[in-house]
C-alpha cells in the first residue's frame, strides 16, 4: 500500500517511541488512518499533510532562479482550518462518540510556518479581534479596551467536538520527528494528557485571558 510522506513520518515517530499503532484498512468509505493504543486506551488518529500550493511552489522556483522568492500572504490559520473541516466527519464516524482522537498534521512547506502555535490557535478558536473605544469627546483619543477571539473558529461547543487534539509533527534539531499536542477545550472525548507522560511530547491547553487579552497556549505539566 502506498504511503504519503506524512504517514511515513508518523509511523517512524511511533516506532521511535515504541507507541503501539495499527493502520486502519482502507475501503470505499473514508475513515481515519490509524488507531493508537496507550495504556489500553484506544486513540483514533487522522494524518494529514499541508502541501505547497501554486504560489508557494512558484516562490520556491523563483528563489532558486534569482535568489529570492515572492511575497506570500494568507489568512492566519487558514490551511489548518481546511484540514479540520475535511477530517472532522471521518474522525467523528470512527470515534463512535466514545474514543478520543488526534488530527496529526505535517507541514510539507515548512518555510510558510502554517503549523506555528499561533496558526493552530487561531484556526481552532478564531481570529484575534481588537476592541477599540471611541470617546464622544473628539479631544480624547481612541483607545484599546481589550482583545478577544472572533470569526473563523473551527472549535466551538457545537463544532468539531470529535477532534480531541491537533497534533503537529515536526523535525527537531536532532533530526528526529517529534509531536506537539494542542488539546481542544470543547472535545466531547478529551484526550488525557497523562497518557503521554512517558513520552517526549509537548502538550498545550488554552489558558485564561489576562487583563483583557486573548487566552494563550499553556504547557501541560504531567
Secondary structure, 3 states (H helix, E strand, C coil): CCCCHHHHHHHHHHHHHCCEEEECCCCCCCCCCEEEEECCEEEEEEEEEECCCHHHHHHHHHHHHHCCCCCCCCCCCHHHHHHHHHHHHHHHHHHCCCCEEEEEEEECCHHHCCCCHHHHHHHHHCCEEEEEECCCCCCCCCEEEEEEECCCCCCCCCCCCCCCEEEEEEECCCCCEEEEEEECCCCCCCCCHHHHCCCCCEEEEECCCCCCCCCCEEECCC
